[in-house]
C-alpha cells in the first residue's frame, strides 16, 4: 500500500510541475520512480522472507520401533515409508506438508489414518542428519539421502 501511495504522490507532484517538463518526460519520470519503488519493496520482502525448506522430492532414513525405515516424499507431497527387510513392505503413506518450521504428515493407513503428526524440521542437505521431535514429544534422528521414489510393491497373489 505504501508503494501505491508513494507512486500516486510522485505522479501528483510531476503533474503539478508541467512547466519544467513536457508530458512525455513527466510520464517517464513517474514510471521510473514507481518502478524503483516497486523493485525496492520486492527486495525488502525478499530480505525478510526466508526461503522455506521443501520436503517434496526428498528421501530420509531412520530407525523407528526397531526397524530401519526409508521414507520418500514425491513431487506432489505424497509420502511412503517402507522397510526393506525381510521384504519390502509399506509401513505408512499419506500426505506431507511444511507448516512453518515443522514437517506435518497425515497418514492414510491403519490406526493413524487421517491423523496429522508434525515434527520439528530444518534445512538438511543430502548426507546430513538431524534430530527431530514430534508434537507428542517423540524423538527421532533422521538422515537425508539422495531422492529415491518409493518402490512399487506387487499385489499379493
N, C-alpha and C positions, 0 to 999 in steps of 0.2 A: 504494500500500500504506500509506503514511504517513497518508493521509486516512482509510482504514478503521480503522487503529489509533487515531487521534485520536478518531474518532467513537465507537468502542467504549469508549474511556476516558471520554469525556464521558457516555455513556449509563450506564456503571457508577457514576460519581460522582453523577449525577442520581438513579439508583435507590437509592443509599445515603442520600440526603438527602430521604426521603419525608416527614419531619416538617415540613419547610419548605414543601413544595409538594404539591398534590394530584397524582394520577396523570395527569390531562389536561394540567396545566401543565408537568409534567416531560417528558412526551412532546413537547409543543410546543417547549419549550426545547431538547431534544435534536435535534429536527428542524431547528430554526433553526441550531444550531451545525453540524450535519452539512451542511446546505445551504450555509452560508457557507464551510465548509472546502472543499467540492467546487467552489464558484464561484472561490475563491481559487486552488485548484490549476489549474483550467482557464485562468484568467487568466495564471498563471505559465507554463504550457505555451505559450500563445499568444504570450507575450512573447519566449520563447526560440526559437520555431519560426518562421523566416521564411517568408513566403508564396512558394511555388515559382513559377518562371516557366513558363507553359504554352505549348507550341508549337501546340496544336490551334487551328484556325481562324486561322492566320497565313499571310501570303504574303511572300516575300522575293525580291529581285532581286540579281543578281551577275553577274560575268563569269568564266567558267571555261573553260579551254582555248580562249580566244579567242572564245567565244560568249556573247552576252548571254542569260542564262537567268532564268527565273522559276520559283519553287518554292512550292507551296501545301501546307499540311498541313490536312486536313479535321478535322471534329469527332471522328472515330474514330481519329485518329493515322495515317492513310494519307497519304503524300506523293506528289506528282507533280512532277517537274521537266521543263520544256519550253523549247524555243526557238520564237521567232515567225518568224524569217527564215531561209531564204527562204520556208518554210511552217511552220505549227505542227507540231511533232514532239516526242513524249516522248523525253527523254534518260535518264530514270531514274524509278523509282517503287518504293514499298515501305512500310515502317513507320517511324515516328519516335516516340521517347520521350525524356523527360528523365531523366537519371541523375545526380543531384546537380546540379552546375552545368554539365553537358555535355548537348548535344543529340546523340542517337545515332540513326543511320539504318541500317536494314537493307534493302538493295536486293533487289528481286525480278526484276531484269533483268540480262541479259548476264553478263560476266565477274565482276562483283561480286555476283552472286546469292547471297543467304544470308550475306554478309559484313557485319558491323556496323562502322560507322565513326563515331567520336564527335568532336565539335567543341566547343571552349570556347564558352560562351554567357553572356549576362547579359540581364536585362530590358531590352528595347528597345521604344520607342514607335514608332508609325507615323511615317515620315519620318526616323527616325534610322538611322545606320549604325553598324556595329561591326566591328572586326577580330576574326576567329576563327581558331583554329589547330586542325588535326586531330591525332589521336593519332599520325599518321605525320609530323607536322611541316609539313604543307601550310598555307599562309596564304591567307586569303580575306577580302575586305571585302564584307559583305552589307548591304543596306538593307531595312528593313521597310517594306512598303507596305500599303495597305488590302487586307483579305482578298478574294481572288478565287478562286473554285473553279477547278480545272483545266479546261481546255477539253476538250470531247468531240471526239475525233478520229475521223472516219468511217473505217470499214474500207476497205482498198484494193479497187478494183473490177476 
